[in-house]
Amino acid sequence: MRFAFLLVALAASTVFGRAADVEFVRVWPEWREARSFERISEYFTGRENSGREIVRRTQPAERAGFYFVARVRNSGAELPAATIVLSLIKPDAPQVRTYTFPVPLPRGEPVFNLGLTGADWSGRRLHPVAWKIEVVTADGTVLAARKSFLWEKPDK
């Protein structure tokens, strides 16, 4: 009985410990032009070079769009198959839109450029009313979350 309790406690601390190891350092929502992604190496290779940043787009063929540039601190183990879930409300539509970006989550402080591109964003002058971003494991555990001021109604 005591052994079973220790196994459950160990499993819980492992899961919760992983969540405590991941946090958003900073999230920058911003419009980016397609040319801001160009690097000199692209002229020689013909391929986009994102450097050490991890770039994901809703429409991979389109570079211009509204991006959430997120620095994530991961002091735990590398997660080769995490997902970043971005939920937002646009000024032209009151319903919540959710986008998922499968990403590796290496140790350290990787930077993610998560772009709403092509038909998923209406132009440079449009800004989200509210947003929430989460790092989620394959089993649905939320490891880290950050949200804008207007995401939820404050308690009275």
Secondary structure, DSSP 8 states (H G I E B T S, - for coil): -HHHHHHHHHHHHHHHHHHHTEEEEEEEEEEE-GGGG--HHHHHHSS---TTSEEEESSTT---EEEEEEEEEE-S--EEEEEEEEEEEETTEEEEEEEEEEEEE-SB--EEEEEEEGGG---TT---SEEEEEEE-TT--EEEEEE-TTSS----
